[in-house]
Amino acid sequence: MTGVGRTLIAIAAFVAVAVGSLIYFIANWDMSKAEPIGALHNTSPFLSLEIPRGLGQRPGPAPAAGAFA
């Protein structure tokens, strides 16, 4: 068998495993164990709920000169 044939067989085997895994995953999906998307909690350290800022709102005042030095 040539190198091209082996490559095509390897690609076909990979695709078969990938499709089979997807079918297995979908067939065994249990909705009762899945948490609804709406139940996700905001746990990001970058978002602060105490400072609501929307479009068109100005940021807070600038820190005093030398505050970071």
LINCORBEL-V942014 format. One record per run of one state. SS is the DSSP state (H for helix, E for strand, - for the rest). FROM is the first residue (numbers start at 1). TO is the last residue. If there is no record, write none. Layout:
ss = <SS	SS>
from = <FROM	FROM>
to = <TO	TO>
This chain:
ss = <-	H	-	H	-	H	->
from = <1	3	28	31	34	37	40>
to = <2	27	30	33	36	39	69>
